[in-house]
Amino acid sequence: MNLPEVTVEASLRARLAQGHPWVYRNHVRGGDRLPSGTWVQVRCGNLLAYGLWDAQSAIALRIFSLASCPDAAWVADRVWDAWTLRAPLREQSATTAYRWIYGEGDGLPGLVADRYGDYVVLQTYAESVQTLVPLVVSALLTCDRDLRGIVLRERVTEEGTDEPSSVPDHPHRVRLLWGEMPPDELVVQEHGLFLSANLLRGQKTGLFLDHRENRRLVESLASGREVLNCFAYTGAFSLYALRGGAARVVSVDSGHGLAQATDANLALNGMAAANHRFVTEDCFALLDRYAKTRQLFQVLILDPPSFARQKSSSHAASRAYTRLNSLALRCLEPGGLLVSASCTSQMSPEHFRSMLAEAATQTRTRLQILHETGQPLDHPVPAGFPEGRYLKFVVARALPVS
């Protein structure tokens, strides 16, 4: 196969050799007139690689292989590798939702596939990656004969970034690729809890699957404690806390309809609503009010949306995280637990810990990190791609400075 050739600055050779899959447009020569989705041979010094050209994205090239141009068999091998990696999750009869393909982490940059029961939701992060979709669908069906439907949620990305737009997806942006459409509200299990997932209109692909193990940890910490769950979405962390024996849980989110969705999840699990309350309000405003009125909790969960989608926003994001965590620390009883997360890829784990230290300094708090983790089994991170380690999750004990 005679492929178009593009040249990449030789200074990127070591990074590409280590498996980093992204090349930004300002590092590329050639390819200007190629349509998105064209396979190209990439020359970087004496290194040859094969990738997909993108005419629109800030990332001009996504590198897939250093050995040969990917074909249907190559894609099928990547999907099968991802399938076998998730075998321990499938063996858990009480868990029926997980990420089957995590883009760069599974060797298929720019594409994710999430399994919900017998349905798969695909998402692509760039126009060029649409080339892969038919090959991936065929490979998914080869791996799993029990699938009932595969849909594509087409993403709109914000200018200058490859992260999804904050504009919610609408039903007409979901395209059936194979089989039948999933129901509007599909009930899945996660460690034995029932969760309703809207695969057509919900955030992400329906649920925040990357926090599955973190939610179970919160369950183990909640017994007898009063819990405040900020940015609660449909209440998954709250459900785990209640199952763990929390004395009281307050869920907070500003989103329309999320209180009703959380109530529905409580009902699915036969949980009484007596020790749970949902507050529809901006979390910053609520924490500020609680801090001023000294309404204190023993566990406080922060799982905010991404505050930075571009490097240029990282400083503002750091300030927002610091303010949020400072407010949260003012709402914790002495010895209480701060459960703080960040999904902002522009903030490293080291930067996240530094932010927590600054929030503790501002509130005269001695903060002890008891637990720190990143992503679970179904969100693997290539050693040469630190950007893939987007999730930070810390449990810390807050004590007054003496």
C-alpha positions in Angstrom: 0.0 0.0 0.0 1.4 3.4 -1.0 0.5 5.8 1.8 0.9 9.6 1.8 3.9 10.6 3.9 4.1 13.4 6.5 7.1 14.5 8.4 7.2 15.2 12.2 9.9 17.1 14.0 12.8 14.9 14.9 12.6 16.2 18.5 9.5 14.1 19.0 11.2 10.8 18.1 11.8 9.6 21.7 8.3 10.3 22.7 6.7 8.6 19.7 9.1 5.6 20.2 7.8 5.3 23.8 4.2 5.1 22.5 2.8 8.6 22.8 0.0 8.6 20.2 -0.5 12.4 19.7 1.2 14.8 17.3 -0.1 18.4 17.3 -0.4 20.3 14.0 2.5 22.7 14.7 4.9 19.8 14.7 3.9 18.4 11.3 5.1 19.1 7.7 2.9 18.0 4.9 -0.6 16.5 4.7 -2.3 19.9 4.3 -4.7 18.7 1.6 -5.4 15.3 2.9 -9.0 14.5 4.1 -9.6 13.5 7.7 -9.4 9.8 8.2 -6.5 9.2 5.7 -3.9 6.6 6.8 -0.5 8.1 6.5 3.1 7.0 7.0 4.8 9.2 9.6 8.5 9.9 9.4 10.2 11.3 12.5 14.0 11.2 12.1 14.8 7.5 11.4 11.5 6.4 13.0 8.6 5.3 10.9 5.0 5.1 12.2 1.5 4.8 10.9 -1.4 7.0 11.9 -4.6 8.7 11.0 -4.6 12.2 9.6 -7.1 14.8 10.9 -7.8 17.9 9.0 -9.8 19.6 11.8 -8.5 18.6 15.2 -5.7 20.3 17.1 -4.2 16.9 17.1 -3.2 16.4 13.4 -2.0 12.9 13.8 -3.0 9.9 16.0 -0.3 7.3 15.9 -1.5 3.7 15.9 1.4 1.5 15.0 5.2 1.6 14.6 5.2 -1.7 12.6 2.5 -1.5 9.8 -0.6 0.3 8.6 -3.6 -1.0 10.6 -6.2 -3.1 8.8 -9.3 -5.0 9.9 -7.3 -7.8 11.5 -5.1 -5.3 13.4 -8.2 -3.5 14.8 -9.7 -6.9 15.7 -6.6 -7.8 17.7 -6.8 -4.5 19.7 -10.5 -5.1 20.5 -9.8 -8.7 21.5 -6.9 -7.6 23.8 -9.3 -5.1 25.4 -11.9 -7.8 25.8 -9.6 -10.2 27.6 -8.3 -7.5 29.9 -11.8 -6.9 31.2 -12.4 -10.6 31.9 -12.2 -10.1 35.7 -15.1 -7.5 35.4 -17.3 -9.9 33.4 -16.7 -12.6 36.0 -18.3 -10.4 38.6 -21.9 -11.3 38.2 -23.0 -8.2 40.1 -21.3 -5.8 37.7 -22.8 -5.3 34.1 -21.3 -1.9 33.0 -17.7 -1.2 32.2 -15.5 0.6 29.6 -14.6 -2.0 27.0 -12.3 0.2 24.9 -10.4 3.1 26.5 -9.0 4.8 23.4 -5.3 5.4 23.7 -5.1 3.0 26.7 -6.1 0.1 24.5 -4.2 1.1 21.3 -7.2 2.8 19.6 -6.6 6.5 20.0 -9.7 8.8 19.9 -12.3 6.1 20.4 -14.1 4.7 23.5 -16.6 1.9 23.8 -18.7 1.3 26.9 -20.7 -1.8 27.7 -24.0 -1.5 29.4 -25.7 -4.8 29.8 -26.1 -6.2 26.3 -25.5 -2.8 24.6 -22.4 -0.9 23.6 -22.1 2.9 23.2 -19.3 4.1 21.0 -17.9 7.6 21.0 -15.2 9.2 18.8 -13.2 12.3 19.7 -12.3 13.4 16.2 -13.5 13.3 12.7 -10.6 11.1 11.5 -11.5 8.3 13.9 -14.8 7.7 12.2 -12.7 5.6 9.8 -12.3 3.0 12.5 -16.0 2.7 13.5 -17.1 -0.1 11.0 -14.0 -2.2 11.9 -14.5 -1.8 15.6 -18.2 -2.8 15.3 -17.3 -5.9 13.4 -14.6 -6.8 16.0 -17.0 -6.2 19.0 -19.6 -8.6 17.5 -16.9 -11.2 17.0 -15.9 -11.0 20.7 -19.3 -11.0 22.1 -22.2 -12.9 20.6 -24.7 -11.7 23.3 -24.8 -8.1 22.2 -28.2 -6.7 21.3 -27.3 -3.3 20.0 -24.4 -1.0 19.2 -24.9 2.8 19.0 -22.6 5.7 18.2 -22.9 8.9 20.2 -21.4 11.5 17.9 -19.4 14.1 19.8 -18.9 17.8 19.3 -15.5 19.0 20.4 -14.7 22.5 21.6 -12.4 24.5 19.4 -8.7 23.9 20.1 -9.3 20.8 22.2 -10.2 17.1 21.7 -12.3 17.0 24.8 -16.1 16.8 24.4 -18.2 20.0 24.3 -20.1 21.0 27.5 -23.2 21.1 25.3 -25.3 18.1 26.2 -25.8 15.5 23.5 -29.4 15.1 22.2 -31.2 12.0 21.0 -30.8 12.8 17.3 -27.0 12.7 17.7 -27.2 9.0 18.5 -26.9 6.7 15.6 -27.7 2.9 15.5 -24.8 1.0 14.1 -26.0 -2.6 14.6 -28.9 -4.4 16.3 -31.5 -2.6 18.3 -31.6 0.8 20.1 -31.2 0.6 23.8 -34.2 1.6 25.9 -34.3 5.2 27.2 -33.5 4.1 30.7 -31.4 0.9 31.0 -30.9 -0.6 34.4 -27.4 -2.0 35.0 -25.6 -3.4 38.1 -22.5 -2.2 39.8 -21.2 -4.3 42.7 -24.8 -5.4 43.2 -26.4 -1.9 43.2 -28.9 -1.1 40.5 -28.3 2.1 38.5 -30.4 3.6 35.7 -28.3 4.7 32.8 -29.6 6.9 30.0 -27.4 5.9 27.1 -28.9 8.4 24.7 -28.9 11.6 26.7 -26.9 11.1 29.9 -23.5 12.6 30.6 -20.5 10.6 29.4 -22.1 7.5 27.8 -24.7 7.2 30.6 -22.7 6.7 33.8 -19.3 7.8 35.2 -17.8 4.3 35.0 -14.3 5.3 36.0 -15.5 5.8 39.6 -16.8 2.3 40.1 -14.1 1.2 42.6 -14.0 4.6 44.3 -17.7 4.4 45.0 -17.2 1.0 46.7 -14.4 2.5 48.8 -16.8 5.3 49.9 -19.3 2.6 51.0 -16.6 1.2 53.3 -16.1 4.6 54.9 -19.7 5.7 55.4 -21.0 3.6 58.4 -22.7 5.9 60.9 -21.4 9.1 59.3 -23.2 12.1 57.9 -22.2 12.5 54.2 -22.4 15.4 51.8 -22.1 14.4 48.1 -21.4 17.4 45.9 -21.8 17.2 42.1 -23.9 14.1 42.7 -25.3 13.6 39.2 -27.8 10.7 39.6 -26.5 9.8 43.1 -24.2 6.9 42.6 -21.8 7.8 45.4 -24.8 8.5 47.6 -26.3 5.0 47.0 -23.0 3.4 48.0 -22.8 5.6 51.2 -26.4 4.6 52.1 -25.7 0.9 51.5 -22.6 1.4 53.7 -24.8 2.5 56.6 -24.5 6.3 56.4 -26.6 8.0 59.1 -27.6 10.7 56.6 -26.7 11.7 53.0 -27.2 15.0 51.3 -26.8 15.0 47.5 -26.2 18.2 45.7 -26.2 19.1 42.0 -27.5 22.0 39.9 -28.7 19.8 37.0 -32.3 19.8 36.0 -34.0 16.5 36.7 -31.2 14.9 38.7 -33.1 14.9 42.0 -35.8 12.8 40.3 -33.2 10.5 38.7 -31.6 10.0 42.1 -34.9 9.2 43.7 -35.5 6.6 41.0 -32.1 5.0 41.8 -33.0 4.9 45.5 -36.3 3.1 44.6 -34.5 0.6 42.3 -32.5 -0.5 45.3 -35.3 -0.5 47.8 -33.7 2.3 49.8 -35.8 4.4 52.1 -35.6 8.1 51.3 -35.9 9.1 55.0 -32.1 9.6 55.5 -31.4 11.1 52.1 -32.0 14.6 50.7 -31.3 16.0 47.3 -30.5 19.7 47.0 -30.7 21.3 43.6 -28.2 24.1 43.8 -24.8 25.3 42.7 -22.3 23.4 44.8 -19.9 26.4 45.4 -22.8 28.4 46.6 -24.1 25.7 48.9 -20.7 25.0 50.4 -20.2 28.7 51.0 -23.5 28.9 52.9 -22.9 25.7 54.9 -19.4 27.0 55.9 -20.8 30.3 57.1 -23.6 28.6 59.1 -21.3 25.8 60.4 -23.3 22.9 58.9 -20.7 20.2 59.2 -20.4 16.7 57.9 -18.1 13.7 58.6 -17.6 12.7 55.0 -17.6 15.2 52.1 -17.4 14.0 48.5 -16.2 16.3 45.7 -16.5 15.0 42.1 -16.7 18.1 40.0 -16.7 18.3 36.2 -13.5 19.2 34.4 -12.5 22.8 35.1 -9.9 22.9 32.2 -10.2 21.5 28.7 -7.1 23.3 27.4 -3.7 24.0 28.8 -4.5 27.7 28.7 -7.2 27.1 31.3 -5.1 25.1 33.7 -4.3 28.0 36.0 -7.9 29.1 36.3 -8.8 25.4 37.0 -6.3 25.2 39.8 -7.8 28.2 41.4 -11.3 26.8 41.1 -10.2 23.4 42.6 -8.4 25.2 45.5 -11.5 27.3 46.3 -13.8 24.3 46.1 -11.7 22.2 48.4 -11.1 25.1 50.8 -14.9 25.5 51.1 -15.3 21.7 51.6 -12.7 21.6 54.4 -14.7 24.4 56.2 -17.7 22.1 56.1 -16.0 19.1 57.7 -16.0 18.1 61.4 -12.5 17.7 62.9 -11.3 14.3 61.9 -13.8 14.2 59.0 -12.9 12.7 55.6 -12.5 14.7 52.4 -13.1 12.6 49.3 -11.8 14.7 46.5 -11.6 13.9 42.8 -10.5 15.6 39.6 -11.1 14.5 36.0 -9.1 17.4 34.5 -6.4 15.9 32.3 -4.5 19.2 32.5 -3.8 18.7 36.2 -1.3 16.1 37.1 -1.5 13.9 40.3 1.4 16.0 41.8 -0.4 19.2 41.0 -3.6 17.8 42.5 -1.8 17.0 45.8 -0.2 20.4 45.8 -3.7 22.0 45.3 -5.0 20.0 48.3 -2.1 21.2 50.4 -2.8 24.8 49.5 -6.5 24.4 50.4 -5.4 23.0 53.7 -3.1 25.9 54.3 -5.9 28.4 53.6 -8.2 26.7 56.1 -5.5 26.0 58.7 -6.1 22.3 58.3 -3.7 19.4 58.8 -4.6 17.1 55.9 -3.5 13.4 56.0 -3.9 11.5 52.7 -5.2 8.0 53.6 -5.9 6.7 50.1 -4.9 7.8 46.5 -5.7 6.2 43.2 -6.3 6.9 39.6 -8.3 4.8 37.1 -9.6 1.3 37.4 -8.8 -1.8 35.3 -11.0 -0.8 32.4 -9.2 2.6 32.0 -5.6 1.5 31.5 -2.8 4.1 31.0 0.1 3.5 28.5 3.4 4.1 30.2 4.4 6.6 27.5 1.2 8.6 27.6 0.9 10.5 30.9 -2.1 12.4 29.6 -4.1 9.2 29.8 -3.9 9.4 33.6 -6.7 12.0 33.9 -8.5 10.8 37.1 -7.3 11.7 40.5 -9.0 10.4 43.6 -7.9 11.2 47.2 -9.4 10.4 50.6 -7.8 12.6 53.3 -8.5 13.1 57.0 -8.9 16.8 58.0 -7.6 17.9 61.4 -7.3 21.3 62.9 -3.7 22.7 63.0 -2.5 22.6 66.6 
